[in-house]
Amino acid sequence: MGKLLFRVARLKIMGVLVGFALAYLPFLVPVKKIMQNKHTVAFWHPAAAYPDHALIIPRKVAPTVFNLTDADFAAVVEMATQMRKGDARDFALVINGGARQDVMQAHFHLFTGNVAAQKGLANKVDAPFLLANQSPDLHSILQQYNVPKASFSIIMQFEGGNKPAIYLT
C-alpha cells in the first residue's frame, strides 16, 4: 500500500495535496511515522534506498526547498539530530532539488552512513544557513558554487558527533 501511495505522490500534480495533507492532516497519511511536532513530520521512506532511510518533511505546503524559511530548515535539522540522538553512527541529511526531486513537496532524506565518502565528495562548501537560523538563500549558494538549480543535491554529512560538513552536487 505504501509503495502504491508513493507512486501516486510522485505525480507532479499531487505535490500540493501531499503538502496539504502533511501540514494539516498528518494522521491521514498512511505511513509509519517516527516522530512529529508542529513543524515537521518524519516517517520511514516507503521505497528506502539506504539503511535506516527516513523522510523529514516540513508541515507546510512547499513544492520545493526554495519555498522554505530559515525556521523550516532549523526545524528539519533539529528533528534529524533528535532522531539520531544516542546513535554514534555517521548519518546524512540530503535535500534533492530540480530534476532530482521526485515528489513536489519539499522533503529531506535522512539515513545512516557516510554518503560523502561513498560518493567520493571532497569539496565542502560554506553554507551556514543550513546550520543556524540564517536566511537560506539557496539561489545564491548554488550560483556561487556553479551548481545548477535545475538539478542539485545538498548533502549534510554528520560524522562522529561533529558539526556536519556540507556538500553540493
C-alpha positions as CSV (number, residue, x, y, z in Angstrom):
1,M,0.0,0.0,0.0
2,G,2.8,2.4,0.9
3,K,4.6,1.9,-2.4
4,L,1.5,2.5,-4.4
5,L,0.8,5.7,-2.5
6,F,4.4,6.7,-3.0
7,R,3.9,6.3,-6.8
8,V,0.8,8.5,-6.7
9,A,2.6,11.1,-4.6
10,R,5.3,11.3,-7.3
11,L,2.9,12.7,-9.8
12,K,3.7,16.4,-10.1
13,I,0.1,17.4,-9.7
14,M,-0.1,15.7,-6.3
15,G,2.6,17.9,-4.7
16,V,0.1,20.5,-3.3
17,L,-2.1,17.7,-2.0
18,V,0.8,15.9,-0.3
19,G,1.9,19.2,1.3
20,F,-1.6,20.0,2.5
21,A,-2.1,16.5,4.0
22,L,1.2,16.6,5.8
23,A,0.7,20.1,7.1
24,Y,-2.9,19.8,8.2
25,L,-3.9,16.2,8.3
26,P,-0.8,14.1,9.0
27,F,-2.9,11.5,10.8
28,L,-4.5,10.6,7.4
29,V,-1.2,9.9,5.7
30,P,-0.8,6.1,5.8
31,V,2.9,5.8,6.6
32,K,4.7,4.6,9.7
33,K,5.6,7.9,11.5
34,I,8.7,8.0,13.5
35,M,8.3,11.4,15.0
36,Q,6.3,14.6,14.5
37,N,5.8,18.0,16.0
38,K,4.0,21.2,14.9
39,H,6.8,22.0,12.3
40,T,7.9,18.7,10.9
41,V,6.9,15.0,10.4
42,A,9.3,12.1,9.9
43,F,8.5,8.6,8.7
44,W,10.2,5.6,7.1
45,H,10.8,6.0,3.4
46,P,8.3,3.8,1.5
47,A,10.9,2.9,-1.1
48,A,14.1,3.0,1.0
49,A,17.4,3.2,-0.9
50,Y,19.7,3.4,2.2
51,P,19.9,1.8,5.7
52,D,17.5,3.5,8.2
53,H,16.2,5.7,5.3
54,A,13.6,8.2,6.7
55,L,12.0,11.3,5.3
56,I,11.6,14.5,7.2
57,I,9.0,16.9,5.8
58,P,8.1,20.4,6.8
59,R,4.4,20.6,7.8
60,K,3.5,23.3,5.3
61,V,2.7,23.4,1.6
62,A,6.1,23.9,0.0
63,P,6.6,22.5,-3.5
64,T,10.4,22.9,-3.4
65,V,13.1,23.8,-0.9
66,F,13.1,27.3,-2.3
67,N,9.8,27.8,-0.5
68,L,11.2,27.1,2.9
69,T,12.3,29.6,5.5
70,D,15.3,29.6,7.9
71,A,12.9,28.4,10.6
72,D,11.8,25.5,8.4
73,F,15.4,24.4,7.8
74,A,16.2,24.7,11.5
75,A,13.2,22.5,12.4
76,V,14.3,19.8,9.9
77,V,17.9,19.8,11.2
78,E,16.7,19.7,14.8
79,M,14.4,16.8,14.1
80,A,17.2,14.9,12.3
81,T,19.5,15.3,15.2
82,Q,16.8,14.3,17.7
83,M,16.1,11.2,15.6
84,R,19.8,10.2,15.7
85,K,20.5,11.1,19.3
86,G,22.3,8.3,21.1
87,D,23.4,6.7,17.8
88,A,27.1,7.1,17.2
89,R,27.0,6.1,13.5
90,D,27.5,8.6,10.8
91,F,24.4,9.8,9.0
92,A,23.4,12.1,6.2
93,L,20.6,14.6,5.7
94,V,20.0,15.1,1.9
95,I,18.0,17.6,0.0
96,N,17.2,17.0,-3.7
97,G,16.0,19.7,-5.9
98,G,15.1,20.3,-9.5
99,A,15.1,17.2,-11.6
100,R,16.4,15.2,-8.6
101,Q,13.2,15.9,-6.7
102,D,10.6,13.2,-7.2
103,V,7.8,14.4,-5.1
104,M,6.7,18.0,-5.4
105,Q,6.8,18.7,-1.7
106,A,10.0,19.9,0.0
107,H,11.4,16.9,1.8
108,F,14.7,15.7,3.3
109,H,16.2,12.2,3.3
110,L,17.9,11.0,6.5
111,F,19.9,7.8,6.5
112,T,22.7,6.0,8.2
113,G,26.2,6.0,6.6
114,N,28.7,8.3,5.1
115,V,27.4,9.3,1.7
116,A,30.1,11.9,1.2
117,A,32.8,9.2,1.4
118,Q,30.7,6.7,-0.6
119,K,30.3,9.2,-3.4
120,G,33.9,10.5,-3.2
121,L,32.8,14.0,-2.4
122,A,35.8,16.2,-1.4
123,N,34.6,19.8,-1.9
124,K,32.9,21.1,1.2
125,V,31.0,24.3,0.9
126,D,30.3,27.2,3.3
127,A,26.6,27.1,3.7
128,P,25.9,28.3,7.2
129,F,22.2,28.8,6.6
130,L,21.7,25.1,7.0
131,L,23.3,25.1,10.4
132,A,21.9,28.2,12.0
133,N,18.9,30.5,11.8
134,Q,20.2,32.5,8.9
135,S,18.4,33.3,5.7
136,P,18.5,30.2,3.4
137,D,19.4,31.9,0.1
138,L,19.8,28.7,-1.9
139,H,19.8,30.5,-5.2
140,S,22.9,32.4,-4.3
141,I,24.7,29.5,-2.7
142,L,24.0,27.3,-5.8
143,Q,25.2,30.0,-8.1
144,Q,28.3,30.7,-6.0
145,Y,29.4,27.0,-6.4
146,N,28.2,26.7,-10.0
147,V,25.6,24.1,-9.2
148,P,22.5,24.3,-11.5
149,K,19.2,24.8,-9.6
150,A,17.6,22.6,-12.4
151,S,19.2,19.5,-10.7
152,F,21.0,19.5,-7.4
153,S,21.6,17.8,-4.1
154,I,22.7,19.3,-0.8
155,I,24.3,16.8,1.5
156,M,24.8,17.4,5.2
157,Q,27.2,14.7,6.4
158,F,27.2,14.2,10.1
159,E,30.3,12.3,11.4
160,G,31.2,11.3,14.9
161,G,29.1,14.0,16.6
162,N,30.9,16.8,14.9
163,K,29.2,19.7,13.1
164,P,28.1,18.5,9.7
165,A,30.1,19.0,6.5
166,I,28.0,20.4,3.6
167,Y,28.4,19.3,0.0
168,L,26.6,20.4,-3.1
169,T,26.3,18.1,-6.2
